[in-house]
């Protein structure tokens, strides 16, 4: 056993040494950006006729100062003050705004929030005077965070909402993601995980549009902390591991240190102290070598103190708890003071230092009572904000009712006029027989017009949908194939390079083929040109054929397909081609919406008059609203799969038509982030010579 722990200790040190060497290597992240900006500054400052008040020089200073945040806060402040001085000297307002933003960030990180708020507000005033919306967004975000650090959640929420309005005006999706995530964190701090996750759903949707893996990784690390607080450790570990992979790839040290600490927190919550200590050590190493972020350091210190307390190593626990308490007091972080004071109380109580333990217990009790009071106030503030919104909603509804009442009066007046006209018309009619004849003819013509109008509307809808699908799903791959062939025939690419594109071209052609099959089948049903020809056929043959057909697509995503062992005597009475189309679309959808390493299960259940087929996946699932719409053909919106696979938007509506034409039923059961199960039934083939219907 002793040898085992010595070996484990040795391996831990070896891994730590490897990480030190890894992070000591030049990176493509902030280090390169900082070096690039420094080089450009030196080249500019050594040029002939250099003017330090040149706007290019000022912008470079502001950008360099921003890069130093969380790395060297003194450099952040000093460089920003130089940029501010030069900007004021030449009246360069944009440079003054950027410099003030950086200085405000410095004081916010140092815990002097009165000063930071004053500076942020001063810069915001300049932004509104110059209509600098991009800088205004950054300043609103910084000011809102200052209010949230103070516990003024209502003001923070209002600012975040203002920021969202500005971000929508200038279509800044990156800041939309950040601001929605900040609101989610406000709810998470109140332990309102339901609302927090609702906002995170919005954030994830925006991040997908951005397509930036670093931004998505930041969201995942914050969601990991949220799940940790909610005691959902599996989800927490999944998200933090995903974020760590991205941060390590790009060597984003500040977020990587945070993610390591969150992973340590997850293990600490489960009392897996050795694993928690390992990840805290990784975070601590990054803080020592690369970072100057006191707020993040507090989270690390209080976690390490608790780990060493759990391991019974009281001297180290005391060291980290004292350091965390001092740092929390310096930047006025109440939560950090509470947790460090609690750890110190436990330590001194265990060592029977009762007077010192009592002192820390009093500090812990006083701060906890204060935080509890603040939490209640914060909850009330958020509630007041919600009530304010509801009140505005009620006023809007009342206004709408007033408008509707006016419209109703107009309608009554119009009806009265129409009645008068009807009476006059009745009086001037000379013959009841002529009246009946005219009414009959009018009714017949109206029916004809109505039928033709419906037919024209349906034809236009079908045409629009066909053109939309062709433009959206077929023109793109065909255009890409055409362009590649042109490049090859023109000699702009060689044979080897062309061959390297064949897998991509093959996938495009398969997508076109699949889309055309669905399109032609759907088009036939819309034009009433398809007939159902049922016959005895093996359901096993249909299912196994489609599994074999789509196995390569499933293998490309490492998805496993498990099928029940069917009996060849299980025959159905249906049109084989139509059921084949339905099974192929359902299985294709399951692969499309199942992430890598997922599982798809196909089962068959024999009932009295029908066979029930079930196709279950472990994909992303659907909410109730989507489940109500997926089988309708009123829209051709394409939903992208987990690997951005495209479809025609016809699949499920086509499945429904195919199944119903064979006297079967189709339905779905699904839950978000858990997967979906599609069911359909087909009649049994009961007699050897069953009559076709």
C-alpha positions in Angstrom: 0.0 0.0 0.0 2.9 2.4 0.9 4.5 1.6 -2.5 1.2 2.4 -4.2 1.0 5.9 -2.6 4.7 6.6 -3.3 4.1 5.6 -7.0 1.0 7.8 -7.1 2.9 10.7 -5.6 5.7 10.2 -8.1 3.3 10.2 -11.0 1.6 13.3 -9.8 4.9 15.1 -9.7 5.8 13.9 -13.1 2.5 15.1 -14.5 3.0 18.5 -12.8 6.5 18.8 -14.3 5.1 18.0 -17.7 2.5 20.7 -17.4 5.2 23.2 -16.3 7.2 22.4 -19.4 4.1 22.5 -21.6 3.0 25.9 -20.4 6.5 27.2 -20.5 6.5 26.8 -24.3 5.6 29.7 -26.5 1.8 29.9 -27.0 -0.5 31.2 -29.7 -2.7 32.9 -27.1 -2.3 36.1 -25.0 1.5 35.8 -24.9 1.8 36.1 -28.7 -0.7 38.9 -28.7 1.2 40.8 -26.0 4.5 40.2 -27.8 3.1 41.4 -31.1 1.7 44.6 -29.6 5.0 45.3 -27.7 7.0 44.8 -30.9 4.7 47.1 -32.9 5.0 49.8 -30.1 8.7 49.6 -30.1 8.9 49.8 -33.9 6.6 52.9 -33.8 8.4 54.6 -31.0 11.8 54.2 -32.7 10.6 55.5 -36.0 11.6 58.9 -37.4 9.3 61.8 -36.5 7.6 59.7 -33.8 4.7 61.5 -32.0 3.5 59.9 -28.7 0.2 61.7 -29.2 -0.5 59.9 -32.5 -3.8 58.0 -32.4 -2.2 54.8 -33.7 0.2 55.0 -30.7 -2.6 55.6 -28.3 -4.7 52.7 -29.6 -1.7 50.4 -29.3 -1.2 51.4 -25.7 -4.9 50.8 -24.9 -4.8 47.4 -26.5 -1.6 46.4 -24.7 -3.0 47.5 -21.4 -6.1 45.4 -21.9 -4.0 42.3 -22.6 -2.2 42.8 -19.2 -5.5 42.4 -17.3 -5.3 39.3 -15.0 -1.6 39.1 -15.9 0.0 42.2 -14.4 -2.5 44.7 -13.0 0.2 47.4 -12.4 1.1 47.3 -16.1 -2.6 47.6 -16.9 -2.9 50.8 -14.8 0.4 52.4 -15.8 0.0 51.9 -19.6 -3.7 53.0 -19.4 -2.8 56.2 -17.6 -0.3 57.0 -20.4 -2.9 56.4 -23.0 -5.4 58.7 -21.1 -2.9 61.5 -20.8 -2.0 61.5 -24.6 -5.7 61.2 -25.5 -6.7 64.2 -23.4 -3.8 66.2 -24.9 -5.1 65.9 -28.5 -8.9 65.6 -27.7 -9.0 61.9 -28.9 -12.3 60.9 -27.3 -12.2 57.2 -28.4 -8.8 56.8 -26.9 -9.9 58.4 -23.7 -12.9 56.0 -23.5 -10.7 52.9 -24.0 -8.2 54.2 -21.4 -10.9 54.9 -18.9 -12.4 51.4 -19.4 -9.0 49.8 -18.7 -8.5 52.0 -15.6 -12.0 51.1 -14.4 -11.3 47.4 -14.8 -8.1 47.9 -12.7 -9.9 49.5 -9.7 -12.8 46.9 -10.0 -10.3 44.1 -9.8 -8.6 45.8 -6.8 -11.9 46.0 -4.9 -12.2 49.8 -5.1 -15.6 49.7 -6.7 -16.6 53.3 -5.8 -13.7 54.5 -7.9 -14.3 52.0 -10.7 -18.0 52.9 -10.9 -17.2 56.6 -11.1 -14.7 56.0 -14.0 -17.1 53.6 -15.8 -19.9 56.2 -15.6 -17.6 59.0 -16.9 -16.6 56.9 -19.9 -20.3 55.9 -20.5 -21.1 59.6 -20.8 -18.5 60.1 -23.4 -19.8 57.0 -25.3 -23.3 58.4 -25.5 -22.0 61.8 -26.7 -20.0 60.2 -29.5 -22.4 57.3 -30.3 -19.7 54.7 -29.6 -22.0 51.7 -29.1 -19.2 49.1 -29.1 -17.4 50.7 -26.2 -20.7 51.5 -24.5 -21.4 47.7 -24.4 -18.1 46.9 -22.6 -18.6 49.7 -20.1 -22.2 48.7 -19.3 -20.9 45.1 -18.7 -18.2 46.3 -16.4 -20.4 48.7 -14.4 -23.1 45.9 -14.1 -20.6 43.5 -12.6 -19.5 46.1 -10.1 -23.1 46.4 -8.9 -23.4 42.6 -8.8 -20.2 42.4 -6.7 -21.8 44.8 -4.2 -25.1 42.8 -4.1 -27.2 45.4 -5.9 -28.7 42.8 -8.2 -31.6 44.9 -9.4 -29.3 47.6 -10.8 -27.0 45.0 -12.3 -30.0 43.2 -14.0 -31.2 46.5 -15.4 -27.8 47.3 -16.8 -27.4 43.9 -18.3 -30.8 44.3 -20.0 -29.8 47.7 -21.3 -26.7 46.1 -22.7 -28.7 43.4 -24.5 -30.8 46.2 -26.2 -27.6 47.9 -27.4 -26.0 44.6 -28.5 -29.1 43.8 -30.6 -29.0 47.3 -32.2 -25.5 46.7 -33.5 -25.9 43.0 -33.9 -23.0 42.2 -31.5 -23.6 38.5 -30.8 -20.5 38.1 -28.7 -21.7 40.6 -26.2 -25.2 39.2 -26.4 -23.7 35.9 -25.3 -21.7 37.5 -22.4 -24.7 39.6 -21.2 -27.2 36.7 -21.2 -24.6 34.6 -19.4 -24.1 37.3 -16.8 -27.9 37.3 -16.1 -27.8 33.5 -15.8 -25.1 33.9 -13.2 -27.2 36.4 -11.2 -29.9 33.7 -11.0 -27.4 31.0 -10.1 -26.1 33.2 -7.2 -29.6 33.2 -5.9 -29.8 29.3 -6.3 -32.5 29.8 -8.9 -31.0 27.1 -11.2 -34.2 26.8 -13.4 -34.0 30.4 -14.6 -30.2 30.3 -14.8 -30.4 27.3 -17.1 -33.0 29.0 -19.2 -30.7 31.9 -19.9 -27.8 29.5 -20.5 -30.0 27.8 -23.3 -30.1 31.3 -24.9 -26.3 31.6 -24.5 -25.6 28.2 -26.1 -27.9 29.1 -29.1 -25.9 32.4 -29.6 -22.6 30.6 -29.3 -23.6 28.1 -32.0 -24.2 31.1 -34.3 -20.8 32.5 -33.4 -19.0 29.2 -34.0 -16.1 30.2 -31.7 -14.9 27.2 -29.6 -13.1 29.5 -27.1 -16.3 31.5 -26.3 -18.3 28.3 -25.9 -15.6 26.9 -23.6 -16.0 29.9 -21.3 -19.7 29.2 -21.1 -19.1 25.5 -20.4 -16.8 26.3 -17.5 -19.4 28.6 -16.0 -22.1 26.0 -16.5 -19.9 23.5 -14.8 -19.8 25.8 -11.7 -23.6 26.1 -11.8 -24.1 22.3 -12.0 -21.6 21.9 -9.2 -23.7 24.2 -7.0 -26.8 22.3 -8.0 -25.1 19.0 -7.0 -25.3 17.6 -10.5 -21.7 16.4 -10.6 -22.0 14.4 -13.9 -23.1 17.5 -15.9 -20.5 19.6 -14.1 -17.7 17.2 -14.9 -18.8 16.9 -18.5 -18.8 20.7 -19.1 -15.6 21.4 -17.3 -13.7 18.7 -19.1 -14.9 20.0 -22.5 -13.8 23.6 -21.5 -10.4 22.4 -20.3 -9.7 20.7 -23.7 -10.3 24.0 -25.5 -8.4 26.2 -23.0 -5.4 23.8 -23.1 -5.4 23.8 -26.9 -5.3 27.6 -27.2 -3.3 28.1 -23.9 -5.8 30.6 -22.5 -4.2 30.7 -19.0 -6.8 32.8 -17.0 -9.8 30.7 -18.1 -7.8 27.5 -17.8 -6.8 28.3 -14.2 -10.5 28.9 -13.5 -11.6 25.7 -15.1 -8.9 23.7 -13.1 -10.2 25.3 -9.9 -13.9 24.4 -10.8 -12.9 20.8 -11.4 -11.2 20.8 -8.0 -14.4 22.2 -6.5 -16.4 19.4 -8.1 -14.1 16.8 -6.5 -14.1 18.7 -3.2 -18.0 18.6 -3.1 -17.7 14.8 -3.4 -15.0 14.7 -0.7 -12.5 13.2 -3.2 -9.7 15.2 -1.6 -6.7 13.8 -3.5 -8.2 14.5 -6.9 -9.4 18.0 -5.8 -5.8 18.8 -4.6 -4.4 17.6 -7.9 -6.5 20.1 -9.9 -6.1 22.9 -7.4 -2.3 22.4 -7.8 -2.7 22.8 -11.6 -4.6 26.0 -11.2 -2.1 27.3 -8.5 0.8 26.7 -10.9 -0.8 28.8 -13.6 -1.6 31.6 -11.1 2.0 31.7 -10.0 3.6 31.6 -13.4 1.2 33.6 -15.6 -1.6 35.4 -13.8 -2.4 38.4 -11.5 -6.1 37.8 -10.8 -6.9 38.2 -7.1 -10.6 37.4 -7.3 -10.0 34.1 -9.0 -7.1 33.4 -6.6 -9.5 33.6 -3.6 -11.6 30.8 -5.1 -8.5 28.7 -5.4 -7.2 29.5 -1.9 -10.4 28.7 -0.1 -10.7 25.4 -2.0 -7.2 24.4 -1.1 -7.8 25.3 2.6 -10.8 23.0 2.6 -9.0 20.2 0.9 -6.1 20.2 3.4 -8.6 20.4 6.2 -10.3 17.3 4.8 -6.9 15.5 4.5 -6.0 16.4 8.1 -3.1 18.6 7.1 -4.0 21.4 9.4 -0.8 23.6 9.0 -1.3 23.9 5.2 -5.0 24.4 5.6 -4.3 27.3 8.1 -1.8 28.8 5.7 -4.2 28.9 2.7 -7.2 29.9 4.8 -5.3 32.9 6.3 -4.0 34.0 2.8 -7.6 33.7 1.4 -9.1 35.7 4.2 -6.6 38.5 3.9 -7.0 38.7 0.1 -10.9 38.6 0.5 -10.7 41.5 3.0 -8.4 43.4 0.6 -10.8 43.3 -2.4 -14.0 43.2 -0.2 -15.3 39.8 -1.3 -17.8 38.8 1.3 -18.3 35.2 0.2 -14.5 34.6 0.4 -14.3 36.0 3.9 -17.2 33.8 5.1 -15.7 30.5 3.7 -12.2 31.2 4.9 -13.4 32.3 8.4 -15.4 29.0 8.6 -12.4 27.0 7.7 -10.3 28.8 10.3 -12.9 28.2 12.9 -12.9 24.4 12.1 -9.1 24.3 12.2 -8.7 26.1 15.6 -11.6 24.0 17.0 -9.9 20.8 16.0 -6.6 22.0 17.6 -8.5 23.0 20.8 -7.6 26.7 20.4 -11.0 27.6 21.7 -10.5 31.4 22.1 -9.2 31.8 18.5 -11.9 29.4 17.2 -14.6 31.5 18.9 -13.2 34.7 17.4 -13.5 33.2 13.8 -16.9 31.7 14.6 -18.1 35.2 15.5 -16.7 36.6 12.3 -18.3 33.8 10.3 -21.7 34.3 12.0 -21.6 38.1 11.5 -20.7 37.9 7.8 -23.2 35.0 7.2 -26.0 37.0 8.8 -25.0 40.0 6.6 -24.9 37.8 3.5 -28.2 36.2 4.3 -29.8 39.6 4.7 -28.2 40.7 1.4 -29.4 37.6 -0.3 -33.0 38.3 0.8 -32.7 41.9 -0.4 -31.2 40.6 -3.7 -34.1 38.2 -4.2 -36.6 41.0 -3.5 -34.8 43.2 -6.0 -35.0 40.6 -8.7 -38.7 40.0 -7.7 -39.3 43.7 -8.0 -37.7 43.8 -11.4 -40.0 40.9 -12.4 -43.1 42.6 -10.9 -42.1 45.8 -12.9 -42.1 43.8 -16.0 -45.4 42.1 -15.2 -46.9 45.6 -14.5 -45.7 46.9 -17.9 -47.2 43.8 -19.5 -50.6 44.4 -17.7 -50.6 48.0 -18.9 -49.9 46.9 -22.4 -52.8 44.3 -22.2 -55.1 47.0 -20.9 -54.1 49.3 -23.7 -54.8 46.5 -26.2 -58.2 45.9 -24.6 -59.0 49.6 -25.0 -58.0 49.5 -28.7 -60.1 46.3 -29.2 -63.1 48.0 -27.6 -62.8 50.8 -30.1 -62.5 48.4 -32.9 -65.6 46.5 -31.6 -67.6 49.7 -31.7 -66.5 50.3 -35.3 -67.6 46.7 -36.1 -71.0 47.2 -34.5 -71.5 50.4 -36.5 -70.5 48.6 -39.7 -72.9 45.8 -38.9 -75.8 48.2 -38.4 -75.1 49.9 -41.7 -75.0 46.5 -43.4 -78.3 45.5 -41.8 -79.9 48.7 -43.1 -78.5 48.0 -46.6 -79.8 44.4 -46.4 -83.3 45.7 -45.5 -83.2 48.2 -48.4 -82.0 45.4 -50.7 -84.8 43.1 -49.6 -87.4 45.7 -50.2 -86.3 46.6 -53.7 -86.1 43.0 -54.8 -89.1 42.3 -57.0 -89.3 38.6 -57.0 -88.5 35.9 -54.4 -87.9 33.4 -57.2 -85.3 35.6 -58.9 -83.7 36.1 -55.4 -83.4 32.3 -54.8 -82.0 31.8 -58.3 -79.4 34.5 -57.9 -78.5 33.2 -54.4 -78.1 29.7 -55.7 -75.9 30.8 -58.6 -73.9 33.0 -56.4 -73.4 30.1 -53.9 -72.3 27.7 -56.7 -69.9 30.2 -58.1 -68.5 31.0 -54.6 -67.8 27.3 -54.1 -66.0 27.0 -57.4 -64.0 30.2 -56.7 -63.2 28.9 -53.2 -62.1 25.5 -54.5 -59.9 27.1 -57.1 -58.5 29.5 -54.6 -57.6 26.6 -52.3 -56.0 24.7 -55.2 -54.0 27.8 -56.3 -52.9 28.4 -52.7 -51.8 24.7 -52.3 -49.9 24.8 -55.7 -48.1 28.0 -54.7 -47.2 26.6 -51.3 -45.9 23.4 -52.9 -43.9 25.4 -55.5 -42.5 27.8 -52.8 -41.4 24.8 -50.7 -39.9 23.0 -53.6 -37.9 26.1 -54.7 -36.8 26.8 -51.2 -35.5 23.2 -50.6 -33.8 23.2 -54.0 -32.1 26.5 -53.2 -31.3 25.6 -49.6 -30.2 22.0 -49.7 -29.4 21.1 -53.4 -28.0 24.2 -55.0 -25.2 24.5 -52.4 -23.7 21.0 -52.8 -24.2 20.9 -56.5 -22.5 24.3 -56.9 -19.6 23.1 -54.8 -19.3 19.9 -56.9 -19.5 22.0 -60.1 -16.9 24.4 -58.9 -14.5 21.6 -57.9 -14.9 19.9 -61.3 -14.2 23.3 -63.0 -11.1 23.8 -61.0 -9.9 20.3 -62.0 -10.7 20.6 -65.7 -9.1 24.1 -65.8 -6.0 22.6 -64.3 -6.1 24.9 -61.2 -5.8 21.8 -59.0 -3.9 18.6 -59.5 -5.2 15.0 -59.6 -3.9 14.3 -56.1 -5.5 17.4 -54.6 -8.8 16.5 -56.4 -8.7 13.0 -55.1 -8.3 14.4 -51.5 -11.7 16.1 -52.0 -13.5 12.9 -53.1 -14.7 12.0 -49.5 -16.3 15.4 -49.2 -17.8 15.2 -52.8 -19.1 11.7 -51.9 -20.9 13.0 -48.8 -22.4 15.9 -50.8 -23.6 13.5 -53.5 -25.1 11.1 -50.9 -26.9 14.1 -49.3 -28.2 15.2 -52.7 -29.4 11.7 -53.5 -31.1 11.4 -50.1 -32.7 14.8 -50.5 -33.9 14.0 -54.0 -35.5 10.8 -52.9 -37.4 12.5 -50.1 -38.3 15.4 -52.5 -39.7 13.2 -55.2 -41.6 11.0 -52.7 -43.1 14.1 -51.1 -43.8 15.7 -54.5 -45.8 12.7 -55.6 -47.9 12.8 -52.5 -48.6 16.5 -52.9 -49.6 16.0 -56.6 -51.8 13.0 -55.7 -49.7 10.9 -58.1 -48.6 8.2 -55.7 -50.6 5.0 -54.9 -50.1 2.6 -52.0 -49.6 -1.0 -53.1 -49.5 -3.2 -50.0 -48.2 -6.7 -50.0 -46.7 -9.2 -47.6 -43.1 -8.2 -46.7 -40.6 -8.7 -44.0 -40.1 -5.8 -41.5 -36.7 -7.4 -40.7 -35.6 -7.0 -44.3 -36.6 -3.3 -44.3 -34.9 -2.4 -41.0 -31.7 -4.4 -41.5 -31.3 -3.0 -45.1 -31.5 0.6 -43.8 -29.2 -0.1 -40.9 -26.6 -1.5 -43.4 -27.2 1.5 -45.7 -26.6 4.1 -42.9 -24.0 2.2 -40.9 -21.2 4.1 -42.5 -22.8 7.5 -41.6 -23.2 6.2 -38.0 -19.7 5.0 -37.9 -18.4 8.4 -38.9 -19.8 9.8 -35.6 -18.9 6.7 -33.6 -22.6 5.9 -33.0 -23.5 2.4 -32.2 -26.8 0.9 -33.6 -28.3 -1.9 -31.7 -31.2 -3.9 -33.3 -33.5 -6.5 -31.8 -33.2 -9.9 -33.3 -36.3 -10.1 -35.5 -38.1 -13.2 -36.6 -38.3 -13.6 -40.4 -41.9 -14.8 -40.0 -42.9 -11.3 -38.7 -44.5 -10.1 -41.9 -46.4 -6.8 -42.4 -49.1 -5.9 -44.9 -47.8 -2.6 -46.4 -46.2 -0.9 -49.3 -42.5 -1.9 -48.9 -41.1 1.3 -50.6 -43.2 3.6 -48.5 -42.3 1.9 -45.2 -38.6 1.8 -46.4 -38.7 5.6 -46.8 -40.1 6.1 -43.4 -37.6 3.9 -41.6 -34.7 5.5 -43.5 -35.7 9.0 -42.6 -36.3 8.1 -38.9 -32.9 6.3 -38.6 -31.2 9.1 -40.5 -32.7 11.7 -38.1 -31.6 9.7 -35.1 -28.0 9.7 -36.4 -28.2 13.3 -37.3 -29.3 14.5 -33.8 -27.2 12.0 -31.8 -23.7 13.3 -30.7 -20.6 11.3 -31.2 -20.3 8.1 -29.2 -24.1 7.9 -28.9 -26.4 4.9 -29.1 -29.4 4.1 -31.3 -31.7 1.2 -30.4 -34.3 -0.3 -32.8 -36.9 -2.7 -31.3 -40.1 -4.4 -32.6 -43.1 -5.2 -30.5 -45.9 -7.5 -31.7 -49.4 -6.3 -30.7 -52.9 -7.7 -31.6 -53.3 -6.4 -35.2 -50.1 -4.4 -35.8 -46.3 -4.4 -35.3 -45.0 -1.5 -33.3 -41.5 -0.3 -34.3 -39.4 1.8 -31.9 -36.3 3.9 -32.8 -34.6 5.4 -29.7 -31.6 7.7 -29.7 -29.4 9.4 -27.1 -29.4 12.7 -28.9 -30.2 16.3 -28.0 -34.0 15.7 -27.6 -36.8 18.2 -28.2 -39.1 20.4 -26.1 -42.9 20.1 -26.2 -43.4 22.9 -28.7 -41.1 21.3 -31.3 -42.7 17.9 -30.7 -46.1 19.4 -31.7 -44.7 20.8 -35.0 -42.3 18.2 -36.4 -44.9 16.1 -38.2 -46.5 19.1 -40.0 -45.6 20.1 -43.5 -46.4 23.8 -43.1 -42.7 24.7 -42.8 -39.5 23.6 -44.5 -37.1 24.9 -41.9 -34.0 22.7 -41.8 -32.7 21.7 -38.4 -29.0 21.2 -38.2 -27.6 18.0 -36.6 -24.9 17.7 -33.9 -22.2 17.9 -36.6 -24.1 20.6 -38.6 -25.7 18.0 -40.9 -28.4 19.5 -43.1 -31.7 18.1 -44.2 -34.6 19.0 -46.4 -37.1 19.7 -43.7 -39.4 17.1 -45.3 -38.4 13.9 -43.5 -40.8 13.7 -40.6 -43.9 15.0 -42.5 -43.0 12.5 -45.2 -42.8 9.7 -42.7 -46.2 10.6 -41.3 -47.7 10.5 -44.8 -46.1 7.2 -45.7 -47.2 5.5 -42.4 -50.8 6.9 -42.6 -51.1 5.8 -46.2 -50.4 2.3 -44.9 -53.1 2.5 -42.1 -50.5 3.0 -39.4 -49.8 5.7 -36.7 -46.6 7.6 -35.8 -45.7 9.5 -32.7 -42.7 10.7 -30.6 -41.6 10.9 -27.0 -38.6 13.1 -26.2 -36.8 15.1 -23.5 -34.2 17.8 -23.9 -30.6 16.6 -23.5 -31.8 13.0 -23.0 -32.9 11.9 -26.4 -35.9 11.0 -28.5 -37.9 7.8 -29.3 -40.0 7.6 -32.4 -42.8 5.0 -32.7 -44.9 3.8 -35.6 -47.2 1.0 -36.3 -47.9 -1.1 -39.5 -50.6 -3.8 -40.0 -49.8 -7.4 -39.7 -50.0 -9.7 -42.7 -52.5 -12.1 -41.3 -53.6 -14.1 -44.4 -51.6 -15.6 -47.2 -53.7 -13.9 -49.9 -54.9 -10.7 -48.3 -56.8 -8.4 -50.4 -55.0 -5.1 -51.4 -56.8 -2.0 -50.1 
